[in-house]
Amino acid sequence: MSLSNNIIEIDEEFIEKKINRAYCGLSSIKVMNDGIYYAHLKNKIYSYRGIGGDYSGKRSLRASISIFTGLIDRYKNFECDDIRYYFNDHKGIWLWQEVR
């Protein structure tokens, strides 16, 4: 995993484009809370692993955008296209790093 200090502008439009790409199957998107539980989207299939167990099923684009924008807003991180985007609370900026 290579680290980066590169600042990137993450806004609602950027996030929705990433979710849309994952929904269409062009990539995938994953949000994690503490490294154990996560939500994943690829090709209209939403998967979740949490305290209550695992879930997987189809979701509409509208539902997927709502779910993932809410999770990203709450947990301040997501992975898409082999890049992990995360919010640095101390600096108040979004950063990224490669995950391969």
C-alpha positions in Angstrom: 0.0 0.0 0.0 1.6 3.3 -1.0 0.7 6.4 1.0 -0.1 9.7 -0.5 -0.3 13.2 0.8 -2.1 14.3 -2.3 -5.1 16.5 -1.6 -8.1 15.8 -3.7 -11.4 17.7 -4.0 -14.1 15.3 -2.9 -17.6 16.7 -3.3 -21.1 15.3 -3.7 -20.7 15.2 -7.5 -17.4 13.3 -7.3 -19.0 10.7 -4.9 -22.1 10.3 -7.0 -20.0 9.6 -10.1 -18.1 6.9 -8.3 -21.3 5.4 -7.0 -22.8 5.5 -10.5 -19.7 3.7 -12.0 -20.0 1.0 -9.4 -23.7 0.6 -9.9 -23.2 0.2 -13.7 -20.5 -2.4 -13.0 -17.6 -0.3 -14.3 -15.9 -0.4 -10.9 -16.9 -1.1 -7.3 -17.1 1.0 -4.2 -16.6 0.0 -0.6 -17.1 1.9 2.7 -15.6 0.5 5.9 -16.3 1.7 9.5 -13.5 0.0 11.5 -12.0 -2.5 9.1 -14.4 -5.3 10.2 -17.8 -4.1 8.9 -18.3 -2.8 5.4 -20.8 -2.0 2.6 -19.9 -2.8 -1.0 -21.6 -2.0 -4.4 -20.9 -3.4 -7.8 -23.2 -4.0 -10.8 -26.5 -3.2 -8.9 -25.6 -5.6 -6.1 -25.3 -4.1 -2.6 -23.5 -6.2 0.0 -23.2 -5.5 3.7 -21.3 -7.2 6.5 -22.2 -6.0 10.0 -23.1 -7.0 13.5 -26.4 -8.4 12.4 -24.8 -10.7 9.8 -24.3 -10.5 6.1 -26.7 -9.1 3.5 -26.6 -9.0 -0.3 -29.2 -7.9 -2.8 -30.1 -5.7 -5.7 -30.7 -2.0 -5.1 -31.9 0.9 -7.3 -29.5 3.6 -8.3 -31.4 6.1 -6.2 -31.2 3.8 -3.1 -27.5 3.1 -3.8 -26.7 6.8 -3.9 -28.6 7.4 -0.7 -27.0 4.5 1.1 -23.4 5.2 0.0 -23.5 9.0 0.4 -24.8 8.5 3.9 -22.1 6.0 4.8 -19.3 8.1 3.3 -20.6 11.2 5.1 -20.6 9.2 8.4 -17.4 7.2 8.1 -15.3 9.6 5.9 -13.7 6.9 3.7 -14.3 4.8 0.6 -12.4 2.6 -1.8 -13.0 2.8 -5.6 -10.7 1.9 -8.5 -7.9 0.7 -6.3 -7.8 4.0 -4.5 -8.8 4.6 -0.8 -10.1 8.1 -0.2 -10.2 9.2 3.4 -10.9 12.5 5.3 -8.1 13.7 7.6 -9.9 15.3 10.5 -6.8 17.0 11.8 -6.1 18.8 8.5 -9.7 19.1 7.4 -9.0 17.7 3.9 -9.6 14.6 1.8 -6.5 12.5 1.0 -6.0 9.3 -1.0 -3.7 6.3 -1.2 -3.4 3.3 -3.5 -4.6 -0.1 -2.4 -3.3 -3.0 -4.4 
